Amino acid sequence: MSDTDIHKRHATKESAKDFSVQVEHIYLEPKEMTGWEKFVDSFKPLPQSEKGAKPQKAMSKLHMRMIALCTGLGTGLLVGAGSKLRSGGPLFLLVAYFIVGYVMVVPTVNSLGELTVAYPSLNGGFQNYYTKFIDESLGFSLGWNYASQWLIVISLELVTASMTIKFWTESVNEDIWVTIFLFIIITINLFGASGYGRAETVMNSLKATMLTGFVIFGLCIDLGAGPKGFIGGRYWRDPGYLPEEAFKGLCGVFVTSSFSIGGFEFVSVAAADTENPRQALPAACKLILWRVTVLYLGSLLFVGLLVPYNSDMLMGAAGSATHASPYVIAAESNGVRVLPHIINAVILVSVTSVATASMYSTPRLMVSLAEQGFAPKWMGYIDKTGRPLFGWIFTIFTSFFAYIAVYKHQETVFNWMLSISGLSFILIWLFICICHLRFRAVLEHRGIPLDTLGFVSPYGKVGSYLSITINLLMLIAQFYVSLFPKGSKGKPNANSFFQNYLGVPVFLFFWAAHKLWTRNWKLFKRVDEIDLDKDRQIYDPEVMELENLEAAQRFQNAPFWKKALIVLFD
């Protein structure tokens, strides 16, 4: 064979090899997907190549701040405060919100923050703590109690949204508005944690702006800027600051204030979608103080100064509109024409926000229940973008109950549905604090110092004990006022009791049923039986010290205005 033939054969082999590589490259290189293909692909299950794989984090520090500041702030404050102003008077309205806000909620959210930073990756957040630190049956009962409440709240808020529209027009069927708002909250949650975080930031900003503006408006009107001249404490003198049977009114305000302030615990649920919970959670906890001080106590102070508790326009008065907001009444009764429309629009945004938050959190609570064996396994399905898909679909189907908006007895139906999971917030906060104490007990038992924790509650165990005490007193007070409501003249009222206190018997029934099913008669785990390290994030004290030094250096070099913002909000 000649040299020429050898070179030709070699060249042919090289060409064939190059062609083979090109063909292999063509077949192995992934084809770029279209937008629609990416959308469809996002619903496929989250890859579990490694145990414990998690979707990409989508929540920012800003999102967490806004969730802590305003999530859950809706009809309980903006509408429900009207009936409680009438039954408890302006003084007890403030007293109840002060006790619930400062004495109970602030220590609780910091205890929750300590636990969440220690266990940041758990789906459903605090829903896992009851089983981990106390008892499996308690986790089952509280888990379903809390999830059921938010399933019902979605429908309730959608119906409230359709009622709020009546401020402008009554010519459109309520179910049409239910459909529109249901489509909005489904679309927001379709984009997962990222879509929810962004939408909630916008809606919560509007709520915070409106309530802050209302405080300024109330101050101006009370000092004489309105058509009535200087008002001051006029309505605290006549008709007064306490109505008849005011103590029973105070007991009722406790539950309403818990419902309206409730929702801050969503920061624990959202922690699994947050990049750096150790930084985001403490900042979110600090904002609870501003939530209570300005948005609740500040705005309610001026509601009580501008609206007498015996006003015929308030909820609970004969002939009053069921959707009358004390904030709208305060503006209308003082001759301001534009502000009522603005306030009502923000109320509409608020109820949409609460419904959106409910649809975000409920499927994640379902995932938590499924992972603990308390719900069907299919509820635990999580897709590539981190959406709890089947739990989300289940939540959407249950929200169709909102179409009873046209039913004339819808309020009665909702009252009884809510009674099943009523007092849920009080029970949840009570056992969060107990979990915190159990967590500290395990740390002490094993000799683990607090400086190994990513965040330590500034209120410590004392704050948890104080919050537990207030929670128990509230349960006792609610028992009394449910059995002997205002106007009962000392006679027990069974209808009132079951409508306002049914949540406790239902909670106890679920707990006892799970005990019977599992044959586990232990009331709680011993300290040495608690698996502290499972799912716990271990923080290096030296690394945290360096991060704190860097933060202190940034603070020192920051301009004055930025230092002020850091001190107040970070």
Buried (B, 14 or more C-beta within 10 A) or exposed (E): EEEEEEEEEEEEEEEEEEEEEEEEEEEEEEEEEEEEEEEEEBEEEBEEEEEEEEBEBBBBBEBBBBBBBBBBBBBBBBBBBBBBBBBBBBBBBBBBBBBBBBBBBBBBBBBBBBBBBBBBBBBBBBBBBBBBBBBBBBBBBBBBBBBBBBBBBBBBBBBBBBBBBBBEEEEEEBBEBBBBBBEBBBEBBBBBBBBBBBBBBEBBBBBBEBBBBBBEBBBEBBEEBBEBEEBEEBBBEEEBBBBEBBBBBBBBBBBBBBBBBBBBBBBBBBBBBBEBBBBBBBBBBBBBBBBBEBBBBBBBBBBBBBBBBBBEBBBBBEEBBEBBBBBBBBBBBBEBEEBBBBBBBBBBBBBBBBBBBBBBBBBBBBBBBBBBEBBEEEBBBBBBBBBBBBBBEBBBEBBBBBBBBEEEEBEEBBEEBBBBBBBBBBBBBBBBBBBBBBBBBBBEEEEBEEEBBBBBBBBBBEBBBBBBBBBEBBBEBBBBBBBBBBEBEEEEBEEBBBBBBBBBEBBEEBBEEBBEEEEEEEEEBEBEEBEBEEBBBEBEEEEBEEBEEEEEEEEEEEEEEEEEEBEEEB
